[in-house]
Amino acid sequence: MSEFVKEVNGEELKSVIADNDRVLIDFFATWCGPCKMLAPVLDSVASNHPDVKFVKVDVDKELQATREFRVTAMPTLVLVENGAVANRSVGYMPVDEIEELLG
């Protein structure tokens, strides 16, 4: 696991969102090829954005959180700002597209 992107469960996710102004959530599955490709890219982006909390949620373990955020495909990135969904993207993304997602 990365020093910049921490895997959290559903309860931890609620706390992270409550405690941080900007959170980027990576909804992933361990068996998902594009999710595996995205992990090092996300680590790279996270290292350059100390103002954003980066977390991962395993869709197979955290069904409630997956439903709440309406995740239907992996990977799905969801940007939460001040407790509300501000942006989202589905599928693998290179660094520049993740940077654009973050605004």
Biopython code that builds the backbone (N, CA, C, O; Angstrom):
import numpy as np
from Bio.PDB.StructureBuilder import StructureBuilder

atoms = [
    (1, "MET", "N", (0.850, -1.190, 0.000)),
    (1, "MET", "CA", (0.000, 0.000, 0.000)),
    (1, "MET", "C", (0.891, 1.248, 0.000)),
    (1, "MET", "O", (2.007, 1.239, 0.519)),
    (2, "SER", "N", (0.390, 2.257, -0.564)),
    (2, "SER", "CA", (1.132, 3.506, -0.746)),
    (2, "SER", "C", (1.172, 4.337, 0.535)),
    (2, "SER", "O", (0.310, 4.206, 1.404)),
    (3, "GLU", "N", (2.178, 5.183, 0.632)),
    (3, "GLU", "CA", (2.209, 6.124, 1.755)),
    (3, "GLU", "C", (1.261, 7.291, 1.507)),
    (3, "GLU", "O", (0.936, 8.029, 2.437)),
    (4, "PHE", "N", (0.812, 7.469, 0.261)),
    (4, "PHE", "CA", (-0.047, 8.595, -0.101)),
    (4, "PHE", "C", (-1.513, 8.220, -0.266)),
    (4, "PHE", "O", (-2.386, 9.075, -0.121)),
    (5, "VAL", "N", (-1.798, 6.950, -0.570)),
    (5, "VAL", "CA", (-3.167, 6.498, -0.816)),
    (5, "VAL", "C", (-3.452, 5.334, 0.126)),
    (5, "VAL", "O", (-2.845, 4.269, 0.013)),
    (6, "LYS", "N", (-4.382, 5.547, 1.058)),
    (6, "LYS", "CA", (-4.685, 4.549, 2.082)),
    (6, "LYS", "C", (-6.018, 3.881, 1.782)),
    (6, "LYS", "O", (-6.986, 4.551, 1.422)),
    (7, "GLU", "N", (-6.071, 2.548, 1.930)),
    (7, "GLU", "CA", (-7.343, 1.843, 1.783)),
    (7, "GLU", "C", (-8.158, 2.034, 3.062)),
    (7, "GLU", "O", (-7.638, 1.897, 4.169)),
    (8, "VAL", "N", (-9.439, 2.351, 2.893)),
    (8, "VAL", "CA", (-10.326, 2.563, 4.037)),
    (8, "VAL", "C", (-11.592, 1.733, 3.871)),
    (8, "VAL", "O", (-11.967, 1.349, 2.764)),
    (9, "ASN", "N", (-12.243, 1.466, 5.012)),
    (9, "ASN", "CA", (-13.546, 0.801, 4.963)),
    (9, "ASN", "C", (-14.643, 1.867, 4.953)),
    (9, "ASN", "O", (-14.349, 3.062, 4.972)),
    (10, "GLY", "N", (-15.886, 1.443, 4.925)),
    (10, "GLY", "CA", (-17.000, 2.385, 4.831)),
    (10, "GLY", "C", (-17.075, 3.381, 5.964)),
    (10, "GLY", "O", (-17.345, 4.560, 5.734)),
    (11, "GLU", "N", (-16.840, 2.929, 7.191)),
    (11, "GLU", "CA", (-16.890, 3.828, 8.348)),
    (11, "GLU", "C", (-15.733, 4.819, 8.319)),
    (11, "GLU", "O", (-15.914, 6.005, 8.596)),
    (12, "GLU", "N", (-14.556, 4.331, 7.985)),
    (12, "GLU", "CA", (-13.398, 5.217, 7.892)),
    (12, "GLU", "C", (-13.616, 6.258, 6.794)),
    (12, "GLU", "O", (-13.207, 7.410, 6.939)),
    (13, "LEU", "N", (-14.257, 5.853, 5.701)),
    (13, "LEU", "CA", (-14.518, 6.778, 4.601)),
    (13, "LEU", "C", (-15.366, 7.949, 5.078)),
    (13, "LEU", "O", (-15.091, 9.097, 4.727)),
    (14, "LYS", "N", (-16.384, 7.673, 5.867)),
    (14, "LYS", "CA", (-17.232, 8.751, 6.402)),
    (14, "LYS", "C", (-16.401, 9.735, 7.229)),
    (14, "LYS", "O", (-16.578, 10.948, 7.112)),
    (15, "SER", "N", (-15.505, 9.222, 8.054)),
    (15, "SER", "CA", (-14.647, 10.079, 8.880)),
    (15, "SER", "C", (-13.690, 10.899, 8.024)),
    (15, "SER", "O", (-13.482, 12.086, 8.275)),
    (16, "VAL", "N", (-13.107, 10.259, 7.008)),
    (16, "VAL", "CA", (-12.170, 10.964, 6.128)),
    (16, "VAL", "C", (-12.878, 12.125, 5.431)),
    (16, "VAL", "O", (-12.337, 13.227, 5.335)),
    (17, "ILE", "N", (-14.093, 11.865, 4.948)),
    (17, "ILE", "CA", (-14.860, 12.922, 4.259)),
    (17, "ILE", "C", (-15.213, 14.043, 5.232)),
    (17, "ILE", "O", (-15.150, 15.219, 4.873)),
    (18, "ALA", "N", (-15.582, 13.685, 6.458)),
    (18, "ALA", "CA", (-15.947, 14.691, 7.454)),
    (18, "ALA", "C", (-14.742, 15.533, 7.890)),
    (18, "ALA", "O", (-14.889, 16.710, 8.217)),
    (19, "ASP", "N", (-13.554, 14.924, 7.892)),
    (19, "ASP", "CA", (-12.362, 15.584, 8.425)),
    (19, "ASP", "C", (-11.511, 16.312, 7.387)),
    (19, "ASP", "O", (-10.543, 16.982, 7.748)),
    (20, "ASN", "N", (-11.856, 16.192, 6.101)),
    (20, "ASN", "CA", (-11.037, 16.781, 5.035)),
    (20, "ASN", "C", (-11.909, 17.556, 4.051)),
    (20, "ASN", "O", (-13.007, 17.125, 3.700)),
    (21, "ASP", "N", (-11.399, 18.709, 3.613)),
    (21, "ASP", "CA", (-12.150, 19.522, 2.644)),
    (21, "ASP", "C", (-12.236, 18.866, 1.277)),
    (21, "ASP", "O", (-13.265, 18.950, 0.606)),
    (22, "ARG", "N", (-11.150, 18.210, 0.861)),
    (22, "ARG", "CA", (-11.104, 17.574, -0.469)),
    (22, "ARG", "C", (-10.616, 16.138, -0.322)),
    (22, "ARG", "O", (-9.565, 15.880, 0.264)),
    (23, "VAL", "N", (-11.404, 15.202, -0.868)),
    (23, "VAL", "CA", (-11.071, 13.779, -0.801)),
    (23, "VAL", "C", (-11.251, 13.181, -2.189)),
    (23, "VAL", "O", (-12.287, 13.374, -2.825)),
    (24, "LEU", "N", (-10.239, 12.454, -2.658)),
    (24, "LEU", "CA", (-10.381, 11.706, -3.902)),
    (24, "LEU", "C", (-10.471, 10.229, -3.534)),
    (24, "LEU", "O", (-9.551, 9.664, -2.942)),
    (25, "ILE", "N", (-11.595, 9.616, -3.895)),
    (25, "ILE", "CA", (-11.851, 8.218, -3.566)),
    (25, "ILE", "C", (-11.651, 7.377, -4.820)),
    (25, "ILE", "O", (-12.235, 7.657, -5.867)),
    (26, "ASP", "N", (-10.830, 6.355, -4.706)),
    (26, "ASP", "CA", (-10.614, 5.382, -5.778)),
    (26, "ASP", "C", (-11.398, 4.130, -5.417)),
    (26, "ASP", "O", (-10.986, 3.373, -4.537)),
    (27, "PHE", "N", (-12.523, 3.903, -6.088)),
    (27, "PHE", "CA", (-13.285, 2.675, -5.910)),
    (27, "PHE", "C", (-12.663, 1.641, -6.840)),
    (27, "PHE", "O", (-12.655, 1.816, -8.059)),
    (28, "PHE", "N", (-12.144, 0.564, -6.259)),
    (28, "PHE", "CA", (-11.372, -0.419, -7.027)),
    (28, "PHE", "C", (-11.773, -1.841, -6.652)),
    (28, "PHE", "O", (-12.504, -2.062, -5.686)),
    (29, "ALA", "N", (-11.284, -2.798, -7.433)),
    (29, "ALA", "CA", (-11.412, -4.217, -7.110)),
    (29, "ALA", "C", (-10.039, -4.850, -7.301)),
    (29, "ALA", "O", (-9.290, -4.465, -8.200)),
    (30, "THR", "N", (-9.715, -5.815, -6.459)),
    (30, "THR", "CA", (-8.391, -6.441, -6.520)),
    (30, "THR", "C", (-8.179, -7.197, -7.826)),
    (30, "THR", "O", (-7.040, -7.364, -8.262)),
    (31, "TRP", "N", (-9.245, -7.652, -8.450)),
    (31, "TRP", "CA", (-9.170, -8.433, -9.685)),
    (31, "TRP", "C", (-9.221, -7.559, -10.946)),
    (31, "TRP", "O", (-9.145, -8.085, -12.057)),
    (32, "CYS", "N", (-9.345, -6.258, -10.794)),
    (32, "CYS", "CA", (-9.545, -5.323, -11.908)),
    (32, "CYS", "C", (-8.208, -4.876, -12.498)),
    (32, "CYS", "O", (-7.418, -4.221, -11.818)),
    (33, "GLY", "N", (-7.952, -5.226, -13.758)),
    (33, "GLY", "CA", (-6.711, -4.843, -14.420)),
    (33, "GLY", "C", (-6.486, -3.340, -14.492)),
    (33, "GLY", "O", (-5.418, -2.863, -14.107)),
    (34, "PRO", "N", (-7.477, -2.575, -14.980)),
    (34, "PRO", "CA", (-7.295, -1.117, -15.022)),
    (34, "PRO", "C", (-7.071, -0.495, -13.635)),
    (34, "PRO", "O", (-6.382, 0.517, -13.511)),
    (35, "CYS", "N", (-7.654, -1.103, -12.601)),
    (35, "CYS", "CA", (-7.448, -0.611, -11.232)),
    (35, "CYS", "C", (-5.984, -0.774, -10.834)),
    (35, "CYS", "O", (-5.401, 0.112, -10.209)),
    (36, "LYS", "N", (-5.392, -1.917, -11.202)),
    (36, "LYS", "CA", (-3.981, -2.167, -10.893)),
    (36, "LYS", "C", (-3.089, -1.190, -11.649)),
    (36, "LYS", "O", (-2.079, -0.730, -11.115)),
    (37, "MET", "N", (-3.455, -0.870, -12.886)),
    (37, "MET", "CA", (-2.679, 0.086, -13.680)),
    (37, "MET", "C", (-2.787, 1.493, -13.100)),
    (37, "MET", "O", (-1.838, 2.273, -13.178)),
    (38, "LEU", "N", (-3.944, 1.818, -12.518)),
    (38, "LEU", "CA", (-4.187, 3.156, -11.988)),
    (38, "LEU", "C", (-3.444, 3.412, -10.675)),
    (38, "LEU", "O", (-3.082, 4.552, -10.387)),
    (39, "ALA", "N", (-3.216, 2.382, -9.889)),
    (39, "ALA", "CA", (-2.641, 2.556, -8.545)),
    (39, "ALA", "C", (-1.346, 3.361, -8.539)),
    (39, "ALA", "O", (-1.263, 4.323, -7.776)),
    (40, "PRO", "N", (-0.323, 3.033, -9.342)),
    (40, "PRO", "CA", (0.905, 3.840, -9.287)),
    (40, "PRO", "C", (0.716, 5.262, -9.825)),
    (40, "PRO", "O", (1.399, 6.191, -9.394)),
    (41, "VAL", "N", (-0.207, 5.421, -10.758)),
    (41, "VAL", "CA", (-0.495, 6.759, -11.296)),
    (41, "VAL", "C", (-1.108, 7.619, -10.197)),
    (41, "VAL", "O", (-0.742, 8.782, -10.027)),
    (42, "LEU", "N", (-2.045, 7.035, -9.456)),
    (42, "LEU", "CA", (-2.696, 7.745, -8.359)),
    (42, "LEU", "C", (-1.683, 8.107, -7.275)),
    (42, "LEU", "O", (-1.747, 9.197, -6.707)),
    (43, "ASP", "N", (-0.749, 7.199, -6.984)),
    (43, "ASP", "CA", (0.307, 7.481, -6.006)),
    (43, "ASP", "C", (1.121, 8.698, -6.439)),
    (43, "ASP", "O", (1.437, 9.568, -5.627)),
    (44, "SER", "N", (1.450, 8.748, -7.709)),
    (44, "SER", "CA", (2.230, 9.864, -8.242)),
    (44, "SER", "C", (1.489, 11.186, -8.093)),
    (44, "SER", "O", (2.069, 12.183, -7.665)),
    (45, "VAL", "N", (0.217, 11.194, -8.445)),
    (45, "VAL", "CA", (-0.591, 12.415, -8.330)),
    (45, "VAL", "C", (-0.746, 12.803, -6.861)),
    (45, "VAL", "O", (-0.622, 13.975, -6.508)),
    (46, "ALA", "N", (-1.016, 11.823, -6.015)),
    (46, "ALA", "CA", (-1.231, 12.090, -4.588)),
    (46, "ALA", "C", (-0.005, 12.729, -3.946)),
    (46, "ALA", "O", (-0.137, 13.584, -3.070)),
    (47, "SER", "N", (1.177, 12.324, -4.372)),
    (47, "SER", "CA", (2.391, 12.873, -3.782)),
    (47, "SER", "C", (2.541, 14.363, -4.065)),
    (47, "SER", "O", (3.273, 15.057, -3.359)),
    (48, "ASN", "N", (1.860, 14.857, -5.087)),
    (48, "ASN", "CA", (1.939, 16.274, -5.463)),
    (48, "ASN", "C", (0.760, 17.104, -4.955)),
    (48, "ASN", "O", (0.685, 18.304, -5.222)),
    (49, "HIS", "N", (-0.168, 16.465, -4.219)),
    (49, "HIS", "CA", (-1.368, 17.174, -3.756)),
    (49, "HIS", "C", (-1.609, 16.940, -2.259)),
    (49, "HIS", "O", (-2.527, 16.207, -1.889)),
    (50, "PRO", "N", (-0.797, 17.553, -1.405)),
    (50, "PRO", "CA", (-1.002, 17.364, 0.031)),
    (50, "PRO", "C", (-2.318, 17.964, 0.534)),
    (50, "PRO", "O", (-2.754, 17.668, 1.646)),
    (51, "ASP", "N", (-2.946, 18.806, -0.288)),
    (51, "ASP", "CA", (-4.220, 19.429, 0.089)),
    (51, "ASP", "C", (-5.411, 18.510, -0.147)),
    (51, "ASP", "O", (-6.524, 18.825, 0.272)),
    (52, "VAL", "N", (-5.191, 17.371, -0.816)),
    (52, "VAL", "CA", (-6.264, 16.422, -1.117)),
    (52, "VAL", "C", (-5.956, 15.110, -0.403)),
    (52, "VAL", "O", (-4.830, 14.615, -0.462)),
    (53, "LYS", "N", (-6.956, 14.549, 0.271)),
    (53, "LYS", "CA", (-6.800, 13.246, 0.924)),
    (53, "LYS", "C", (-7.186, 12.180, -0.101)),
    (53, "LYS", "O", (-8.302, 12.196, -0.621)),
    (54, "PHE", "N", (-6.275, 11.260, -0.392)),
    (54, "PHE", "CA", (-6.501, 10.187, -1.352)),
    (54, "PHE", "C", (-6.771, 8.892, -0.599)),
    (54, "PHE", "O", (-5.987, 8.502, 0.266)),
    (55, "VAL", "N", (-7.880, 8.221, -0.923)),
    (55, "VAL", "CA", (-8.213, 6.942, -0.296)),
    (55, "VAL", "C", (-8.713, 5.964, -1.351)),
    (55, "VAL", "O", (-9.154, 6.356, -2.432)),
    (56, "LYS", "N", (-8.634, 4.677, -1.008)),
    (56, "LYS", "CA", (-9.116, 3.602, -1.869)),
    (56, "LYS", "C", (-10.209, 2.847, -1.123)),
    (56, "LYS", "O", (-10.121, 2.651, 0.089)),
    (57, "VAL", "N", (-11.241, 2.423, -1.854)),
    (57, "VAL", "CA", (-12.322, 1.628, -1.282)),
    (57, "VAL", "C", (-12.498, 0.385, -2.152)),
    (57, "VAL", "O", (-12.742, 0.491, -3.353)),
    (58, "ASP", "N", (-12.375, -0.792, -1.541)),
    (58, "ASP", "CA", (-12.540, -2.065, -2.245)),
    (58, "ASP", "C", (-14.038, -2.331, -2.423)),
    (58, "ASP", "O", (-14.764, -2.523, -1.447)),
    (59, "VAL", "N", (-14.489, -2.339, -3.679)),
    (59, "VAL", "CA", (-15.927, -2.477, -3.952)),
    (59, "VAL", "C", (-16.476, -3.832, -3.515)),
    (59, "VAL", "O", (-17.667, -3.944, -3.221)),
    (60, "ASP", "N", (-15.638, -4.854, -3.467)),
    (60, "ASP", "CA", (-16.102, -6.176, -3.058)),
    (60, "ASP", "C", (-16.280, -6.284, -1.550)),
    (60, "ASP", "O", (-17.054, -7.115, -1.075)),
    (61, "LYS", "N", (-15.573, -5.457, -0.797)),
    (61, "LYS", "CA", (-15.673, -5.483, 0.668)),
    (61, "LYS", "C", (-16.654, -4.441, 1.197)),
    (61, "LYS", "O", (-17.261, -4.643, 2.248)),
    (62, "GLU", "N", (-16.811, -3.347, 0.492)),
    (62, "GLU", "CA", (-17.587, -2.201, 1.002)),
    (62, "GLU", "C", (-18.789, -1.913, 0.092)),
    (62, "GLU", "O", (-18.836, -0.901, -0.608)),
    (63, "LEU", "N", (-19.756, -2.835, 0.126)),
    (63, "LEU", "CA", (-20.917, -2.725, -0.761)),
    (63, "LEU", "C", (-21.772, -1.495, -0.476)),
    (63, "LEU", "O", (-22.287, -0.868, -1.402)),
    (64, "GLN", "N", (-21.924, -1.153, 0.786)),
    (64, "GLN", "CA", (-22.754, 0.009, 1.137)),
    (64, "GLN", "C", (-22.165, 1.302, 0.574)),
    (64, "GLN", "O", (-22.883, 2.098, -0.032)),
    (65, "ALA", "N", (-20.877, 1.512, 0.770)),
    (65, "ALA", "CA", (-20.215, 2.722, 0.245)),
    (65, "ALA", "C", (-20.278, 2.724, -1.277)),
    (65, "ALA", "O", (-20.476, 3.773, -1.892)),
    (66, "THR", "N", (-20.110, 1.554, -1.883)),
    (66, "THR", "CA", (-20.179, 1.445, -3.338)),
    (66, "THR", "C", (-21.559, 1.866, -3.841)),
    (66, "THR", "O", (-21.669, 2.580, -4.837)),
    (67, "ARG", "N", (-22.597, 1.430, -3.158)),
    (67, "ARG", "CA", (-23.972, 1.822, -3.528)),
    (67, "ARG", "C", (-24.207, 3.313, -3.298)),
    (67, "ARG", "O", (-24.781, 3.995, -4.147)),
    (68, "GLU", "N", (-23.768, 3.805, -2.166)),
    (68, "GLU", "CA", (-23.989, 5.221, -1.826)),
    (68, "GLU", "C", (-23.387, 6.154, -2.874)),
    (68, "GLU", "O", (-23.955, 7.203, -3.177)),
    (69, "PHE", "N", (-22.235, 5.768, -3.426)),
    (69, "PHE", "CA", (-21.572, 6.604, -4.423)),
    (69, "PHE", "C", (-21.911, 6.176, -5.856)),
    (69, "PHE", "O", (-21.304, 6.653, -6.815)),
    (70, "ARG", "N", (-22.885, 5.274, -5.987)),
    (70, "ARG", "CA", (-23.394, 4.828, -7.293)),
    (70, "ARG", "C", (-22.286, 4.344, -8.226)),
    (70, "ARG", "O", (-22.227, 4.716, -9.398)),
    (71, "VAL", "N", (-21.419, 3.513, -7.678)),
    (71, "VAL", "CA", (-20.317, 2.954, -8.458)),
    (71, "VAL", "C", (-20.813, 1.707, -9.170)),
    (71, "VAL", "O", (-21.313, 0.778, -8.537)),
    (72, "THR", "N", (-20.670, 1.690, -10.498)),
    (72, "THR", "CA", (-21.118, 0.547, -11.286)),
    (72, "THR", "C", (-19.991, -0.068, -12.109)),
    (72, "THR", "O", (-20.172, -1.138, -12.689)),
    (73, "ALA", "N", (-18.842, 0.581, -12.172)),
    (73, "ALA", "CA", (-17.688, 0.070, -12.907)),
    (73, "ALA", "C", (-16.423, 0.504, -12.192)),
    (73, "ALA", "O", (-16.413, 1.499, -11.467)),
    (74, "MET", "N", (-15.352, -0.254, -12.406)),
    (74, "MET", "CA", (-14.101, 0.059, -11.755)),
    (74, "MET", "C", (-13.014, 0.260, -12.801)),
    (74, "MET", "O", (-13.054, -0.350, -13.869)),
    (75, "PRO", "N", (-12.047, 1.113, -12.494)),
    (75, "PRO", "CA", (-12.021, 2.000, -11.329)),
    (75, "PRO", "C", (-12.946, 3.200, -11.524)),
    (75, "PRO", "O", (-13.157, 3.666, -12.644)),
    (76, "THR", "N", (-13.486, 3.682, -10.423)),
    (76, "THR", "CA", (-14.237, 4.939, -10.417)),
    (76, "THR", "C", (-13.552, 5.865, -9.434)),
    (76, "THR", "O", (-13.320, 5.505, -8.280)),
    (77, "LEU", "N", (-13.228, 7.069, -9.903)),
    (77, "LEU", "CA", (-12.659, 8.096, -9.031)),
    (77, "LEU", "C", (-13.754, 9.099, -8.716)),
    (77, "LEU", "O", (-14.437, 9.588, -9.616)),
    (78, "VAL", "N", (-13.920, 9.403, -7.432)),
    (78, "VAL", "CA", (-14.927, 10.369, -6.993)),
    (78, "VAL", "C", (-14.217, 11.440, -6.173)),
    (78, "VAL", "O", (-13.561, 11.141, -5.176)),
    (79, "LEU", "N", (-14.356, 12.686, -6.605)),
    (79, "LEU", "CA", (-13.809, 13.821, -5.865)),
    (79, "LEU", "C", (-14.918, 14.393, -4.999)),
    (79, "LEU", "O", (-15.971, 14.788, -5.501)),
    (80, "VAL", "N", (-14.674, 14.434, -3.688)),
    (80, "VAL", "CA", (-15.630, 14.986, -2.729)),
    (80, "VAL", "C", (-15.027, 16.271, -2.175)),
    (80, "VAL", "O", (-13.913, 16.272, -1.650)),
    (81, "GLU", "N", (-15.773, 17.359, -2.297)),
    (81, "GLU", "CA", (-15.338, 18.645, -1.753)),
    (81, "GLU", "C", (-16.364, 19.124, -0.745)),
    (81, "GLU", "O", (-17.548, 19.246, -1.059)),
    (82, "ASN", "N", (-15.902, 19.396, 0.468)),
    (82, "ASN", "CA", (-16.774, 19.860, 1.554)),
    (82, "ASN", "C", (-17.992, 18.964, 1.719)),
    (82, "ASN", "O", (-19.107, 19.446, 1.917)),
    (83, "GLY", "N", (-17.769, 17.652, 1.636)),
    (83, "GLY", "CA", (-18.819, 16.676, 1.896)),
    (83, "GLY", "C", (-19.721, 16.338, 0.730)),
    (83, "GLY", "O", (-20.588, 15.475, 0.865)),
    (84, "ALA", "N", (-19.549, 16.988, -0.417)),
    (84, "ALA", "CA", (-20.421, 16.739, -1.572)),
    (84, "ALA", "C", (-19.596, 16.284, -2.778)),
    (84, "ALA", "O", (-18.461, 16.723, -2.964)),
    (85, "VAL", "N", (-20.168, 15.412, -3.584)),
    (85, "VAL", "CA", (-19.487, 14.958, -4.792)),
    (85, "VAL", "C", (-19.328, 16.138, -5.743)),
    (85, "VAL", "O", (-20.309, 16.778, -6.123)),
    (86, "ALA", "N", (-18.085, 16.419, -6.123)),
    (86, "ALA", "CA", (-17.789, 17.552, -7.004)),
    (86, "ALA", "C", (-17.444, 17.100, -8.412)),
    (86, "ALA", "O", (-17.635, 17.845, -9.373)),
    (87, "ASN", "N", (-16.929, 15.863, -8.538)),
    (87, "ASN", "CA", (-16.518, 15.369, -9.850)),
    (87, "ASN", "C", (-16.354, 13.870, -9.760)),
    (87, "ASN", "O", (-16.156, 13.325, -8.673)),
    (88, "ARG", "N", (-16.435, 13.190, -10.909)),
    (88, "ARG", "CA", (-16.229, 11.746, -10.935)),
    (88, "ARG", "C", (-15.783, 11.321, -12.312)),
    (88, "ARG", "O", (-16.040, 12.002, -13.305)),
    (89, "SER", "N", (-15.112, 10.189, -12.362)),
    (89, "SER", "CA", (-14.648, 9.640, -13.630)),
    (89, "SER", "C", (-14.585, 8.127, -13.505)),
    (89, "SER", "O", (-14.279, 7.592, -12.439)),
    (90, "VAL", "N", (-14.877, 7.442, -14.605)),
    (90, "VAL", "CA", (-14.853, 5.982, -14.626)),
    (90, "VAL", "C", (-13.789, 5.518, -15.606)),
    (90, "VAL", "O", (-13.690, 6.039, -16.717)),
    (91, "GLY", "N", (-13.000, 4.546, -15.197)),
    (91, "GLY", "CA", (-11.982, 3.968, -16.057)),
    (91, "GLY", "C", (-10.595, 4.474, -15.726)),
    (91, "GLY", "O", (-10.417, 5.390, -14.923)),
    (92, "TYR", "N", (-9.614, 3.850, -16.368)),
    (92, "TYR", "CA", (-8.223, 4.246, -16.176)),
    (92, "TYR", "C", (-8.019, 5.677, -16.664)),
    (92, "TYR", "O", (-8.598, 6.091, -17.669)),
    (93, "MET", "N", (-7.189, 6.424, -15.941)),
    (93, "MET", "CA", (-6.873, 7.797, -16.336)),
    (93, "MET", "C", (-5.373, 8.029, -16.178)),
    (93, "MET", "O", (-4.784, 7.613, -15.181)),
    (94, "PRO", "N", (-4.750, 8.694, -17.158)),
    (94, "PRO", "CA", (-3.349, 9.079, -16.992)),
    (94, "PRO", "C", (-3.243, 10.283, -16.051)),
    (94, "PRO", "O", (-4.249, 10.894, -15.688)),
    (95, "VAL", "N", (-2.023, 10.608, -15.671)),
    (95, "VAL", "CA", (-1.763, 11.679, -14.705)),
    (95, "VAL", "C", (-2.467, 12.981, -15.080)),
    (95, "VAL", "O", (-3.130, 13.585, -14.238)),
    (96, "ASP", "N", (-2.332, 13.423, -16.336)),
    (96, "ASP", "CA", (-2.898, 14.720, -16.717)),
    (96, "ASP", "C", (-4.418, 14.766, -16.571)),
    (96, "ASP", "O", (-4.973, 15.813, -16.238)),
    (97, "GLU", "N", (-5.096, 13.643, -16.817)),
    (97, "GLU", "CA", (-6.556, 13.624, -16.662)),
    (97, "GLU", "C", (-6.966, 13.644, -15.193)),
    (97, "GLU", "O", (-7.986, 14.238, -14.844)),
    (98, "ILE", "N", (-6.180, 13.000, -14.332)),
    (98, "ILE", "CA", (-6.468, 13.049, -12.901)),
    (98, "ILE", "C", (-6.240, 14.458, -12.385)),
    (98, "ILE", "O", (-7.020, 14.962, -11.576)),
    (99, "GLU", "N", (-5.178, 15.092, -12.848)),
    (99, "GLU", "CA", (-4.918, 16.491, -12.475)),
    (99, "GLU", "C", (-6.098, 17.373, -12.882)),
    (99, "GLU", "O", (-6.514, 18.248, -12.122)),
    (100, "GLU", "N", (-6.634, 17.142, -14.075)),
    (100, "GLU", "CA", (-7.787, 17.914, -14.560)),
    (100, "GLU", "C", (-9.020, 17.642, -13.713)),
    (100, "GLU", "O", (-9.784, 18.562, -13.421)),
    (101, "LEU", "N", (-9.225, 16.387, -13.314)),
    (101, "LEU", "CA", (-10.345, 16.010, -12.451)),
    (101, "LEU", "C", (-10.277, 16.778, -11.122)),
    (101, "LEU", "O", (-11.300, 17.202, -10.584)),
    (102, "LEU", "N", (-9.053, 16.946, -10.607)),
    (102, "LEU", "CA", (-8.860, 17.650, -9.341)),
    (102, "LEU", "C", (-9.060, 19.162, -9.480)),
    (102, "LEU", "O", (-9.296, 19.857, -8.492)),
    (103, "GLY", "N", (-8.965, 19.662, -10.708)),
    (103, "GLY", "CA", (-9.183, 21.089, -10.940)),
    (103, "GLY", "C", (-8.002, 21.888, -10.595)),
    (103, "GLY", "O", (-8.022, 23.111, -10.733)),
]
sb = StructureBuilder()
sb.init_structure("model")
sb.init_model(0)
sb.init_chain("A")
sb.init_seg("    ")
for serial, (resi, resn, name, xyz) in enumerate(atoms, 1):
    if name == "N":
        sb.init_residue(resn, " ", resi, " ")
    sb.init_atom(name, np.array(xyz, "f"), 0.0, 1.0, " ", f" {name:<3s}", serial, name[0])
structure = sb.get_structure()
